[in-house]
Amino acid sequence: MTEPTRVVITGGSNGIGRALVEHFARKGAQVTFTYHTDEASARHVQDTLTREGHAVTCEALDVTSSAQLQRFATALSDRHAALDALINNAGVSDNTPFSAYDRKDWQDSLNSNFFGAVELSHHLEAPLRRAQGSIINMSSIRGLTEHGRAGVMAYSAAKAALLNFTTTLAKELAPHVRVNAIAPGFVDTRMLRASPPDRLEHFKQGALIKRLVTCEEITQAAEFLFTCRAVTGQTLVVDGGYTLGN
């Protein structure tokens, strides 16, 4: 592929992140991806793609740690003077009612789902500028206006903040770096399939396409945002029409 050729993906050991790593590596990109705790899965992804002849490296990273983010970005910048793409995919969900509000829990969610993306984008701004690169922030339909969900308020708020950050950062970094977001709906991952059958069926029937979104469809959206240079400051909703019917 001609672009992006040097790609950084956070949270790449499973689910959407893993699909992104596999997609861009098999397109010919040099991929550096991170994992937090699941080293075995990350090594499996790296080893599989390396055996196929692709240039893939995985590194441990806690995106809630400013010190780790700084070290990771410094080492990465030393290896790559220019970067074509950064996908801020790492994050965690929560399931805590507001009646059980705890400031630390909310701060943890904001650190994982928002501040990690902000800090890493800041640290990698220079190499992204050199390549006229692109940032994609992985948000969620829960970050869209009126689609936050009761019981996952901290997550919803963090993903909404990420969408606002996307549009304002696009303005600040233009015309050197494009910044966009993807807001996935219910994606067919191992984690989602662990949901109770009736809830899983609700997710499927709630979408206009009457099925879950696939990880591959998220990677297609990401590739579009990277390759179409006229798009910046936008959120691409990939939810099979779920938000139109709910």
Disulfide bonds with the S-S distance in Angstrom:
none
